[in-house]
Amino acid sequence: MKKIIINLPITILLVITAINCQQKGTKSMSKQELEVATLGGGCFWCVEAVFERVEGVKDVVSGYAGGHTKNPTYKDVTKGDTGHTEVCQISFNPNEISYDKILKIFWQAHDPTTLNRQGNDYGTQYRSAIYYHNKNQQQVAESSMKDATKIFDDPLTTELKPLDLFYIAEVYHQDYFANNPNAPYCTFVIAPKINKLSKKGTIWND
């Protein structure tokens, strides 16, 4: 009995140490840096809806990039005077999905051969674009574009350049498909695209 009492504090100390180590490991994993891809593939509602259904993607934010006007609004961008593209910033875990794989999905999710247009959406804000964040992304994107030229019959019109500034779009644009599934654009444009890509196994569906 005496021996148990003497060893009890040591046992408690070992348990506490083990718990602390486990918590530190969890904290370290949760703080793991995510990579970010900034892509324009037509209306950002579509791009967002697609990449929110990709394994390894942790967050998708709609916004504007590639323009020359500071703090553009949706109304400004739709006029075509700011030079911005509707884009999505896609945060992903590189241990679960690579930047190259993100781009492969990107090519499947839109038509990069139609200049300033996706379906019935016309305007420079709907252009195909890859805005890379670093030298590695640039190299991967250049290689991916070369591979993509073998997929499409017509030349690619995709803009490839470094990301300058990214402006987050208005709140009502975020999670648009999830929040407005019965809106006409969601019903007739986004939903069919989601179904098509899910049947291919490119993304998962609800």
N, CA, C and O of each residue as an XYZ file, in Angstrom:
824
protein
N       0.839     -1.200      0.000
C       0.000      0.000      0.000
C       0.866      1.239      0.000
O       0.586      2.204     -0.711
N       1.927      1.211      0.806
C       2.855      2.335      0.889
C       3.548      2.557     -0.448
O       3.753      3.693     -0.874
N       3.907      1.456     -1.103
C       4.593      1.528     -2.385
C       3.725      2.187     -3.443
O       4.228      2.946     -4.271
N       2.430      1.907     -3.426
C       1.485      2.477     -4.388
C       1.386      3.979     -4.203
O       1.343      4.723     -5.183
N       1.348      4.430     -2.965
C       1.245      5.854     -2.662
C       2.480      6.597     -3.146
O       2.384      7.711     -3.660
N       3.637      5.976     -2.979
C       4.889      6.608     -3.413
C       4.929      6.758     -4.929
O       5.408      7.773     -5.433
N       4.431      5.759     -5.668
C       4.494      5.768     -7.130
C       3.360      6.544     -7.795
O       3.435      6.871     -8.980
N       2.311      6.836     -7.031
C       1.149      7.517     -7.602
C       1.483      8.869     -8.223
O       1.033      9.132     -9.339
N       2.248      9.742     -7.563
C       2.584     11.033     -8.177
C       3.336     10.873     -9.500
O       3.127     11.634    -10.445
N       4.218      9.865     -9.547
C       4.978      9.622    -10.775
C       4.040      9.203    -11.900
O       4.170      9.647    -13.041
N       3.083      8.329    -11.545
C       2.108      7.868    -12.545
C       1.292      9.024    -13.081
O       1.068      9.130    -14.286
N       0.845      9.898    -12.176
C       0.054     11.060    -12.589
C       0.871     11.963    -13.505
O       0.366     12.459    -14.513
N       2.153     12.175    -13.144
C       3.037     13.016    -13.945
C       3.207     12.461    -15.351
O       3.200     13.212    -16.327
N       3.361     11.139    -15.453
C       3.530     10.506    -16.766
C       2.278     10.666    -17.625
O       2.369     10.906    -18.829
N       1.103     10.529    -16.994
C      -0.165     10.675    -17.709
C      -0.321     12.093    -18.239
O      -0.695     12.301    -19.393
N      -0.024     13.082    -17.363
C      -0.135     14.498    -17.765
C       0.822     14.804    -18.901
O       0.463     15.510    -19.844
N       2.040     14.279    -18.820
C       3.038     14.499    -19.878
C       2.568     13.931    -21.204
O       2.720     14.555    -22.254
N       1.988     12.722    -21.140
C       1.490     12.076    -22.371
C       0.369     12.887    -23.001
O       0.316     13.043    -24.220
N      -0.541     13.411    -22.150
C      -1.660     14.214    -22.657
C      -1.156     15.493    -23.303
O      -1.636     15.898    -24.361
N      -0.166     16.138    -22.646
C       0.399     17.378    -23.190
C       1.061     17.151    -24.530
O       0.927     17.961    -25.447
N       1.782     16.038    -24.641
C       2.451     15.703    -25.913
C       1.422     15.496    -27.015
O       1.610     15.945    -28.146
N       0.334     14.812    -26.675
C      -0.715     14.549    -27.656
C      -1.368     15.850    -28.105
O      -1.648     16.034    -29.290
N      -1.612     16.761    -27.146
C      -2.224     18.036    -27.473
C      -1.314     18.875    -28.341
O      -1.774     19.550    -29.263
N       0.008     18.836    -28.045
C       0.962     19.590    -28.861
C       0.985     19.061    -30.282
O       1.079     19.824    -31.243
N       0.897     17.728    -30.403
C       0.889     17.129    -31.732
C      -0.333     17.548    -32.510
O      -0.242     17.845    -33.701
N      -1.492     17.577    -31.842
C      -2.739     17.996    -32.480
C      -2.675     19.449    -32.885
O      -3.119     19.822    -33.970
N      -2.117     20.275    -32.003
C      -2.002     21.700    -32.280
C      -1.102     21.940    -33.476
O      -1.378     22.783    -34.330
N       0.006     21.161    -33.516
C       0.944     21.300    -34.624
C       0.279     20.942    -35.946
O       0.493     21.616    -36.954
N      -0.530     19.881    -35.944
C      -1.218     19.462    -37.156
C      -2.242     20.499    -37.596
O      -2.394     20.759    -38.790
N      -2.954     21.097    -36.624
C      -3.990     22.063    -36.968
C      -3.404     23.349    -37.526
O      -4.074     24.074    -38.261
N      -2.138     23.635    -37.173
C      -1.492     24.855    -37.649
C      -0.707     24.626    -38.938
O      -0.029     25.528    -39.431
N      -0.803     23.443    -39.463
C      -0.072     23.132    -40.689
C      -0.455     24.108    -41.789
O      -1.636     24.370    -42.020
N       0.539     24.636    -42.456
C       0.287     25.636    -43.485
C      -0.427     25.024    -44.682
O      -0.036     23.976    -45.195
N      -1.467     25.695    -45.107
C      -2.175     25.306    -46.318
C      -1.603     26.094    -47.481
O      -1.112     27.208    -47.299
N      -1.665     25.526    -48.667
C      -1.282     26.269    -49.861
C      -2.535     26.905    -50.460
O      -3.658     26.469    -50.207
N      -2.313     27.935    -51.252
C      -3.432     28.648    -51.852
C      -3.251     28.742    -53.364
O      -2.180     29.099    -53.856
N      -4.306     28.420    -54.080
C      -4.339     28.571    -55.542
C      -5.365     29.651    -55.862
O      -6.447     29.676    -55.276
N      -5.028     30.537    -56.784
C      -5.957     31.584    -57.210
C      -6.277     31.375    -58.683
O      -5.417     31.525    -59.550
N      -7.536     31.025    -58.948
C      -7.935     30.620    -60.299
C      -9.200     31.333    -60.761
O     -10.117     31.578    -59.976
N      -9.230     31.657    -62.035
C     -10.419     32.228    -62.647
C     -10.895     31.320    -63.762
O     -10.155     31.023    -64.698
N     -12.145     30.882    -63.651
C     -12.674     29.965    -64.660
C     -14.107     30.308    -65.003
O     -14.972     29.435    -65.064
N     -14.350     31.607    -65.231
C     -15.724     32.048    -65.476
C     -16.331     32.576    -64.191
O     -15.613     33.087    -63.331
N     -17.631     32.461    -64.051
C     -18.320     32.946    -62.859
C     -17.764     32.270    -61.607
O     -17.665     31.045    -61.552
N     -17.405     33.066    -60.609
C     -16.808     32.453    -59.416
C     -17.790     31.605    -58.623
O     -17.371     30.808    -57.785
N     -19.068     31.756    -58.864
C     -20.030     30.868    -58.198
C     -19.791     29.418    -58.627
O     -19.884     28.497    -57.816
N     -19.485     29.229    -59.907
C     -19.238     27.880    -60.442
C     -17.930     27.307    -59.904
O     -17.878     26.172    -59.432
N     -16.883     28.112    -59.984
C     -15.571     27.654    -59.539
C     -15.614     27.275    -58.063
O     -15.069     26.250    -57.655
N     -16.265     28.109    -57.281
C     -16.396     27.851    -55.851
C     -17.130     26.538    -55.590
O     -16.679     25.718    -54.789
N     -18.250     26.342    -56.261
C     -19.065     25.144    -56.052
C     -18.296     23.876    -56.406
O     -18.456     22.846    -55.750
N     -17.467     23.950    -57.435
C     -16.674     22.791    -57.844
C     -15.621     22.450    -56.789
O     -15.550     21.314    -56.320
N     -14.810     23.430    -56.422
C     -13.683     23.141    -55.533
C     -14.079     22.925    -54.083
O     -13.296     22.393    -53.297
N     -15.283     23.331    -53.725
C     -15.761     22.998    -52.388
C     -16.068     21.506    -52.275
O     -16.312     20.999    -51.180
N     -16.056     20.811    -53.401
C     -16.353     19.379    -53.430
C     -15.123     18.553    -53.810
O     -15.246     17.458    -54.359
N     -13.953     19.083    -53.517
C     -12.702     18.382    -53.823
C     -12.013     17.971    -52.530
O     -11.813     18.789    -51.632
N     -11.654     16.704    -52.445
C     -10.950     16.207    -51.262
C      -9.616     16.930    -51.110
O      -8.856     17.057    -52.071
N      -9.342     17.396    -49.917
C      -8.082     18.092    -49.660
C      -8.225     19.599    -49.663
O      -7.366     20.312    -49.145
N      -9.313     20.087    -50.249
C      -9.581     21.531    -50.242
C     -10.261     21.888    -48.928
O     -11.247     21.258    -48.545
N      -9.739     22.891    -48.241
C     -10.234     23.261    -46.922
C     -11.096     24.517    -46.930
O     -11.932     24.703    -46.045
N     -10.899     25.377    -47.922
C     -11.686     26.608    -47.967
C     -11.628     27.189    -49.371
O     -10.617     27.070    -50.062
N     -12.722     27.817    -49.784
C     -12.772     28.486    -51.090
C     -13.414     29.854    -50.882
O     -14.504     29.962    -50.321
N     -12.729     30.888    -51.337
C     -13.218     32.259    -51.177
C     -13.305     32.932    -52.538
O     -12.336     32.932    -53.297
N     -14.463     33.506    -52.848
C     -14.656     34.203    -54.117
C     -14.149     35.639    -54.009
O     -14.267     36.284    -52.967
N     -13.581     36.122    -55.119
C     -13.075     37.489    -55.109
C     -12.637     37.956    -56.484
O     -13.037     37.402    -57.508
N     -11.812     38.982    -56.481
C     -11.374     39.619    -57.733
C      -9.852     39.753    -57.745
O      -9.237     40.042    -56.719
N      -9.251     39.537    -58.924
C      -7.798     39.659    -59.062
C      -7.456     40.031    -60.502
O      -8.288     39.928    -61.404
N      -6.215     40.464    -60.694
C      -5.735     40.749    -62.038
C      -6.124     42.096    -62.598
O      -5.922     42.347    -63.787
N      -6.683     42.980    -61.769
C      -7.128     44.282    -62.255
C      -6.246     45.425    -61.797
O      -5.178     45.211    -61.225
N      -6.707     46.650    -62.054
C      -5.912     47.833    -61.727
C      -6.618     48.806    -60.788
O      -6.016     49.790    -60.358
N      -7.874     48.548    -60.466
C      -8.630     49.422    -59.581
C      -8.591     48.902    -58.146
O      -8.756     47.704    -57.912
N      -8.376     49.792    -57.196
C      -8.338     49.374    -55.797
C      -9.749     49.149    -55.257
O     -10.687     49.874    -55.587
N      -9.865     48.133    -54.426
C     -11.123     47.827    -53.739
C     -12.337     47.810    -54.677
O     -13.313     48.524    -54.447
N     -12.271     47.005    -55.719
C     -13.395     46.965    -56.662
C     -14.634     46.307    -56.063
O     -14.529     45.412    -55.225
N     -15.786     46.750    -56.492
C     -17.045     46.125    -56.087
C     -17.508     45.238    -57.235
O     -16.977     45.317    -58.343
N     -18.489     44.403    -56.969
C     -19.036     43.541    -58.017
C     -19.587     44.380    -59.169
O     -19.424     44.032    -60.339
N     -20.235     45.479    -58.825
C     -20.797     46.365    -59.836
C     -19.699     46.954    -60.712
O     -19.861     47.073    -61.926
N     -18.576     47.324    -60.088
C     -17.440     47.866    -60.847
C     -16.880     46.824    -61.812
O     -16.628     47.104    -62.984
N     -16.696     45.625    -61.290
C     -16.084     44.555    -62.078
C     -16.962     44.162    -63.267
O     -16.452     43.914    -64.360
N     -18.279     44.105    -63.058
C     -19.175     43.685    -64.140
C     -19.229     44.702    -65.277
O     -19.631     44.368    -66.391
N     -18.828     45.933    -65.001
C     -18.778     46.941    -66.069
C     -17.602     46.696    -67.014
O     -17.582     47.175    -68.147
N     -16.610     45.926    -66.511
C     -15.461     45.593    -67.349
C     -14.387     46.652    -67.392
O     -13.473     46.568    -68.212
N     -14.475     47.658    -66.519
C     -13.512     48.753    -66.551
C     -12.358     48.594    -65.576
O     -11.358     49.303    -65.686
N     -12.478     47.680    -64.629
C     -11.440     47.548    -63.593
C     -10.323     46.581    -63.984
O      -9.259     46.574    -63.365
N     -10.566     45.771    -65.006
C      -9.569     44.800    -65.444
C      -9.511     43.535    -64.612
O      -8.661     42.677    -64.848
N     -10.399     43.408    -63.647
C     -10.353     42.245    -62.759
C     -11.018     41.000    -63.356
O     -11.892     41.075    -64.220
N     -10.564     39.873    -62.855
C     -11.164     38.580    -63.163
C     -11.925     38.095    -61.943
O     -11.478     38.293    -60.813
N     -13.054     37.469    -62.155
C     -13.711     36.787    -61.039
C     -12.895     35.532    -60.745
O     -12.733     34.674    -61.613
N     -12.388     35.428    -59.533
C     -11.530     34.300    -59.181
C     -11.967     33.672    -57.861
O     -12.811     34.203    -57.140
N     -11.372     32.544    -57.579
C     -11.535     31.917    -56.272
C     -10.157     31.625    -55.709
O      -9.268     31.160    -56.423
N      -9.984     31.902    -54.425
C      -8.774     31.478    -53.737
C      -9.092     30.166    -53.038
O      -9.979     30.081    -52.188
N      -8.343     29.157    -53.423
C      -8.595     27.800    -52.961
C      -7.495     27.382    -51.992
O      -6.344     27.209    -52.392
N      -7.845     27.221    -50.726
C      -6.877     26.786    -49.725
C      -6.934     25.266    -49.628
O      -8.001     24.686    -49.422
N      -5.780     24.630    -49.777
C      -5.763     23.167    -49.800
C      -4.570     22.619    -49.021
O      -3.552     23.289    -48.846
N      -4.729     21.397    -48.569
C      -3.668     20.703    -47.847
C      -2.806     19.963    -48.870
O      -3.277     19.015    -49.499
N      -1.554     20.381    -49.042
C      -0.696     19.751    -50.058
C      -0.372     18.291    -49.773
O       0.100     17.572    -50.654
N      -0.627     17.850    -48.534
C      -0.423     16.436    -48.214
C      -1.582     15.567    -48.697
O      -1.468     14.344    -48.779
N      -2.702     16.223    -49.016
C      -3.879     15.500    -49.481
C      -4.116     15.681    -50.981
O      -4.626     14.781    -51.648
N      -3.748     16.840    -51.500
C      -3.926     17.099    -52.921
C      -2.848     18.083    -53.370
O      -2.546     19.043    -52.662
N      -2.276     17.846    -54.533
C      -1.199     18.704    -55.032
C      -1.747     19.885    -55.840
O      -2.903     19.882    -56.263
N      -0.912     20.871    -56.038
C      -1.293     22.019    -56.863
C      -1.547     21.567    -58.301
O      -2.448     22.065    -58.977
N      -0.739     20.620    -58.747
C      -0.920     20.080    -60.090
C      -2.296     19.430    -60.245
O      -2.955     19.597    -61.272
N      -2.727     18.689    -59.222
C      -4.049     18.047    -59.260
C      -5.155     19.095    -59.235
O      -6.184     18.931    -59.890
N      -4.945     20.172    -58.481
C      -5.902     21.281    -58.466
C      -6.081     21.813    -59.888
O      -7.203     22.065    -60.329
N      -4.979     21.980    -60.593
C      -5.042     22.513    -61.957
C      -5.693     21.525    -62.927
O      -6.385     21.938    -63.858
N      -5.482     20.248    -62.721
C      -6.133     19.246    -63.580
C      -7.654     19.334    -63.450
O      -8.382     19.199    -64.434
N      -8.117     19.561    -62.231
C      -9.552     19.744    -62.018
C     -10.014     21.047    -62.652
O     -11.100     21.121    -63.226
N      -9.178     22.070    -62.541
C      -9.460     23.381    -63.132
C      -9.731     23.265    -64.631
O     -10.674     23.872    -65.138
N      -8.914     22.494    -65.338
C      -9.103     22.341    -66.789
C     -10.409     21.623    -67.103
O     -11.042     21.898    -68.122
N     -10.807     20.712    -66.238
C     -12.051     19.973    -66.463
C     -13.293     20.803    -66.129
O     -14.383     20.553    -66.644
N     -13.103     21.793    -65.255
C     -14.248     22.543    -64.729
C     -14.666     23.738    -65.582
O     -15.694     24.356    -65.307
N     -13.886     24.076    -66.616
C     -14.270     25.198    -67.477
C     -13.650     25.025    -68.853
O     -12.848     24.119    -69.076
N     -14.031     25.903    -69.773
C     -13.487     25.870    -71.128
C     -12.458     26.992    -71.268
O     -12.835     28.159    -71.382
N     -11.167     26.657    -71.260
C     -10.126     27.683    -71.322
C      -9.826     28.176    -72.743
O      -8.895     28.954    -72.950
N     -10.603     27.727    -73.698
C     -10.345     28.118    -75.092
C     -11.238     29.255    -75.565
O     -11.048     29.769    -76.668
N     -12.202     29.654    -74.758
C     -13.110     30.736    -75.157
C     -12.688     32.027    -74.466
O     -12.806     32.146    -73.247
N     -12.209     32.973    -75.220
C     -11.675     34.216    -74.670
C     -12.772     35.072    -74.044
O     -13.766     35.407    -74.688
N     -12.570     35.414    -72.789
C     -13.497     36.300    -72.063
C     -14.944     35.788    -72.084
O     -15.901     36.557    -72.182
N     -15.060     34.474    -71.990
C     -16.403     33.903    -72.037
C     -16.429     32.504    -71.433
O     -15.505     31.710    -71.608
N     -17.521     32.228    -70.712
C     -17.832     30.874    -70.266
C     -19.326     30.679    -70.470
O     -20.143     31.261    -69.756
N     -19.668     29.865    -71.438
C     -21.080     29.652    -71.743
C     -21.727     30.946    -72.180
O     -21.278     31.584    -73.132
N     -22.788     31.335    -71.480
C     -23.487     32.573    -71.805
C     -22.952     33.784    -71.044
O     -23.474     34.890    -71.181
N     -21.918     33.570    -70.251
C     -21.318     34.681    -69.508
C     -20.222     35.326    -70.351
O     -19.213     34.694    -70.664
N     -20.431     36.584    -70.711
C     -19.473     37.309    -71.536
C     -18.824     38.431    -70.735
O     -19.455     39.013    -69.853
N     -17.560     38.735    -71.041
C     -16.876     39.847    -70.398
C     -15.486     39.460    -69.932
O     -15.221     38.291    -69.652
N     -14.598     40.441    -69.850
C     -13.217     40.157    -69.448
C     -13.143     39.570    -68.040
O     -12.186     38.870    -67.710
N     -14.138     39.849    -67.216
C     -14.135     39.315    -65.843
C     -14.328     37.807    -65.805
O     -14.105     37.174    -64.772
N     -14.742     37.229    -66.930
C     -14.969     35.783    -66.998
C     -13.825     35.041    -67.700
O     -13.966     33.871    -68.056
N     -12.711     35.717    -67.894
C     -11.583     35.082    -68.589
C     -10.963     33.953    -67.752
O     -11.039     33.943    -66.523
N     -10.361     33.025    -68.456
C      -9.653     31.924    -67.804
C      -8.321     32.467    -67.298
O      -7.598     33.131    -68.041
N      -7.992     32.189    -66.037
C      -6.769     32.760    -65.471
C      -6.188     31.916    -64.348
O      -6.910     31.313    -63.553
N      -4.867     31.892    -64.307
C      -4.123     31.277    -63.211
C      -3.178     32.344    -62.674
O      -2.293     32.817    -63.388
N      -3.367     32.714    -61.433
C      -2.492     33.690    -60.796
C      -1.636     32.957    -59.765
O      -2.108     32.601    -58.685
N      -0.378     32.740    -60.115
C       0.469     31.938    -59.241
C       1.027     32.771    -58.082
O       1.203     33.985    -58.182
N       1.299     32.057    -56.968
C       1.740     32.705    -55.731
C       3.248     32.657    -55.537
O       3.794     33.426    -54.745
N       3.914     31.782    -56.235
C       5.366     31.654    -56.081
C       5.969     30.988    -57.322
O       5.259     30.607    -58.253
N       7.289     30.861    -57.306
C       8.007     30.308    -58.460
C       7.609     28.855    -58.732
O       7.465     28.444    -59.884
N       7.437     28.097    -57.668
C       7.053     26.693    -57.845
C       5.694     26.576    -58.520
O       5.517     25.770    -59.433
N       4.733     27.380    -58.071
C       3.415     27.357    -58.703
C       3.508     27.778    -60.160
O       2.796     27.240    -61.008
N       4.370     28.724    -60.455
C       4.546     29.154    -61.850
C       5.017     27.987    -62.716
O       4.480     27.749    -63.798
N       6.016     27.268    -62.232
C       6.567     26.146    -62.994
C       5.541     25.031    -63.183
O       5.428     24.454    -64.264
N       4.802     24.740    -62.127
C       3.771     23.703    -62.204
C       2.674     24.133    -63.180
O       2.195     23.331    -63.982
N       2.284     25.401    -63.103
C       1.224     25.918    -63.976
C       1.647     25.898    -65.442
O       0.854     25.548    -66.316
N       2.889     26.270    -65.707
C       3.393     26.256    -67.087
C       3.379     24.839    -67.656
O       2.993     24.621    -68.804
N       3.804     23.890    -66.840
C       3.803     22.487    -67.255
C       2.383     21.983    -67.462
O       2.100     21.259    -68.416
N       1.488     22.376    -66.551
C       0.092     21.949    -66.642
C      -0.576     22.505    -67.891
O      -1.380     21.824    -68.526
N      -0.244     23.737    -68.241
C      -0.817     24.347    -69.444
C      -0.356     23.611    -70.705
O      -1.126     23.438    -71.650
N       0.889     23.187    -70.707
C       1.404     22.425    -71.853
C       0.628     21.112    -72.008
O       0.275     20.707    -73.115
N       0.378     20.471    -70.884
C      -0.382     19.220    -70.919
C      -1.818     19.469    -71.369
O      -2.409     18.656    -72.080
N      -2.371     20.609    -70.942
C      -3.763     20.930    -71.275
C      -3.955     21.184    -72.766
O      -5.041     20.961    -73.299
N      -2.914     21.647    -73.434
C      -3.033     21.909    -74.877
C      -3.309     20.627    -75.657
O      -3.818     20.670    -76.777
N      -2.970     19.486    -75.057
C      -3.201     18.198    -75.718
C      -4.650     17.730    -75.536
O      -5.117     16.832    -76.237
N      -5.354     18.358    -74.577
C      -6.733     17.964    -74.288
C      -7.724     18.692    -75.183
O      -8.722     18.116    -75.616
N      -7.439     19.970    -75.459
C      -8.365     20.812    -76.205
C      -7.931     20.984    -77.661
O      -6.741     21.063    -77.964
N      -8.906     21.038    -78.540
C      -8.625     21.219    -79.963
C      -8.208     22.652    -80.273
O      -7.335     22.885    -81.110
N      -8.832     23.605    -79.600
C      -8.531     25.012    -79.836
C      -7.449     25.510    -78.873
O      -7.245     24.923    -77.811
N      -6.758     26.590    -79.243
C      -5.694     27.139    -78.377
C      -6.251     27.630    -77.035
O      -7.388     28.094    -76.952
N      -5.433     27.518    -76.000
C      -5.825     28.019    -74.687
C      -5.760     29.550    -74.671
O      -4.896     30.150    -75.310
N      -6.671     30.161    -73.942
C      -6.659     31.612    -73.787
C      -6.342     31.999    -72.336
O      -6.439     33.166    -71.958
N      -5.970     31.022    -71.551
C      -5.747     31.222    -70.116
C      -4.631     32.228    -69.836
O      -3.524     32.119    -70.363
N      -4.947     33.195    -69.004
C      -3.966     34.187    -68.565
C      -3.144     33.588    -67.429
O      -3.694     33.067    -66.459
N      -1.830     33.667    -67.560
C      -0.935     33.139    -66.530
C       0.013     34.244    -66.090
O       0.849     34.708    -66.866
N      -0.126     34.659    -64.837
C       0.767     35.698    -64.323
C       0.758     35.672    -62.789
O      -0.124     35.066    -62.180
N       1.749     36.338    -62.167
C       1.798     36.320    -60.697
C       0.623     37.073    -60.086
O       0.134     38.050    -60.654
N       0.183     36.612    -58.936
C      -0.894     37.284    -58.236
C      -0.382     38.604    -57.668
O       0.651     38.647    -56.999
N      -1.109     39.663    -57.940
C      -0.778     40.966    -57.379
C      -1.582     41.165    -56.099
O      -1.055     41.024    -54.995
N      -2.842     41.488    -56.256
C      -3.730     41.668    -55.112
C      -5.004     40.859    -55.313
O      -5.500     40.706    -56.429
N      -5.508     40.357    -54.223
C      -6.774     39.633    -54.231
C      -7.752     40.379    -53.350
O      -7.460     40.669    -52.189
N      -8.915     40.691    -53.902
C      -9.952     41.370    -53.146
C     -11.119     40.406    -52.915
O     -11.666     39.847    -53.865
N     -11.487     40.220    -51.669
C     -12.598     39.326    -51.343
C     -13.904     39.937    -51.843
O     -14.165     41.123    -51.639
N     -14.712     39.120    -52.494
C     -16.004     39.591    -53.009
C     -16.995     39.780    -51.863
O     -16.769     39.338    -50.737
N     -18.086     40.441    -52.183
C     -19.127     40.724    -51.200
C     -19.638     39.432    -50.551
O     -19.565     38.352    -51.137
N     -20.148     39.571    -49.347
C     -20.576     38.417    -48.549
C     -21.584     37.538    -49.293
O     -21.512     36.312    -49.220
N     -22.514     38.158    -50.003
C     -23.565     37.361    -50.643
C     -23.051     36.483    -51.777
O     -23.769     35.611    -52.265
N     -21.798     36.714    -52.202
C     -21.213     35.857    -53.242
C     -20.592     34.588    -52.651
O     -20.394     33.605    -53.365
N     -20.289     34.607    -51.366
C     -19.620     33.465    -50.739
C     -20.612     32.313    -50.518
O     -21.737     32.520    -50.063
N     -20.166     31.107    -50.850
C     -21.021     29.907    -50.728
C     -22.346     30.111    -51.460
O     -23.407     29.729    -50.967
N     -22.266     30.712    -52.631
C     -23.489     31.099    -53.339
C     -24.366     29.905    -53.697
O     -25.578     29.934    -53.483
N     -23.764     28.875    -54.233
C     -24.545     27.703    -54.632
C     -25.185     27.024    -53.424
O     -26.338     26.594    -53.481
N     -24.434     26.934    -52.342
C     -24.959     26.301    -51.126
C     -26.122     27.094    -50.531
O     -27.067     26.522    -49.988
N     -26.036     28.408    -50.642
C     -27.060     29.270    -50.048
C     -28.238     29.559    -50.976
O     -29.305     29.982    -50.530
N     -28.028     29.323    -52.281
C     -29.092     29.635    -53.253
C     -29.275     28.502    -54.268
O     -29.216     28.745    -55.473
N     -29.494     27.290    -53.806
C     -29.569     26.140    -54.724
C     -30.701     26.215    -55.736
O     -30.634     25.590    -56.795
N     -31.743     26.980    -55.416
C     -32.898     27.058    -56.317
C     -32.881     28.291    -57.220
O     -33.813     28.514    -57.992
N     -31.820     29.086    -57.118
C     -31.696     30.240    -58.013
C     -31.526     29.718    -59.436
O     -30.873     28.694    -59.632
N     -32.096     30.393    -60.436
C     -32.018     29.915    -61.827
C     -30.603     29.584    -62.285
O     -30.389     28.550    -62.918
N     -29.632     30.443    -61.976
C     -28.255     30.192    -62.423
C     -27.708     28.914    -61.793
O     -26.999     28.143    -62.440
N     -28.043     28.704    -60.541
C     -27.584     27.494    -59.847
C     -28.240     26.239    -60.427
O     -27.598     25.202    -60.592
N     -29.526     26.360    -60.729
C     -30.284     25.217    -61.243
C     -29.858     24.818    -62.648
O     -29.717     23.632    -62.948
N     -29.653     25.811    -63.508
C     -29.419     25.519    -64.922
C     -27.954     25.548    -65.357
O     -27.624     25.066    -66.441
N     -27.074     26.106    -64.527
C     -25.661     26.181    -64.917
C     -24.766     25.397    -63.954
O     -24.011     24.518    -64.370
N     -24.860     25.726    -62.669
C     -23.939     25.110    -61.711
C     -24.272     23.647    -61.429
O     -23.387     22.791    -61.462
N     -25.540     23.359    -61.154
C     -25.933     21.986    -60.816
C     -25.558     20.968    -61.900
O     -25.018     19.912    -61.574
N     -25.831     21.258    -63.190
C     -25.430     20.307    -64.232
C     -23.914     20.094    -64.284
O     -23.444     18.986    -64.546
N     -23.155     21.165    -64.034
C     -21.696     21.032    -64.030
C     -21.238     20.145    -62.876
O     -20.357     19.301    -63.042
N     -21.840     20.342    -61.711
C     -21.505     19.523    -60.545
C     -21.827     18.051    -60.823
O     -21.032     17.163    -60.513
N     -22.982     17.810    -61.401
C     -23.389     16.436    -61.712
C     -22.448     15.788    -62.721
O     -22.091     14.618    -62.586
N     -22.056     16.548    -63.720
C     -21.156     16.031    -64.764
C     -19.801     15.645    -64.176
O     -19.281     14.564    -64.454
N     -19.238     16.529    -63.366
C     -17.926     16.273    -62.785
C     -17.970     15.165    -61.730
O     -17.007     14.414    -61.571
N     -19.078     15.069    -61.022
C     -19.197     14.013    -60.007
C     -19.317     12.638    -60.657
O     -18.805     11.649    -60.132
N     -19.995     12.581    -61.798
C     -20.102     11.308    -62.513
C     -18.744     10.845    -63.032
O     -18.494      9.645    -63.148
N     -17.875     11.796    -63.341
C     -16.523     11.475    -63.789
C     -15.629     11.043    -62.629
O     -14.565     10.454    -62.822
N     -16.096     11.356    -61.413
C     -15.288     11.054    -60.244
C     -14.298     12.163    -59.926
O     -13.424     12.000    -59.075
N     -14.440     13.299    -60.619
C     -13.523     14.419    -60.401
C     -13.770     15.070    -59.049
O     -12.830     15.455    -58.354
N     -15.041     15.188    -58.683
C     -15.422     15.773    -57.409
C     -16.476     14.898    -56.759
O     -17.013     13.992    -57.396
N     -16.778     15.162    -55.493
C     -17.881     14.465    -54.841
C     -19.119     15.332    -54.889
O     -19.022     16.555    -54.993
N     -20.254     14.724    -54.814
C     -21.521     15.459    -54.874
C     -22.253     15.305    -53.553
O     -21.966     14.398    -52.772
N     -23.210     16.209    -53.308
C     -24.008     16.132    -52.088
C     -24.963     14.946    -52.164
O     -25.727     14.707    -51.229
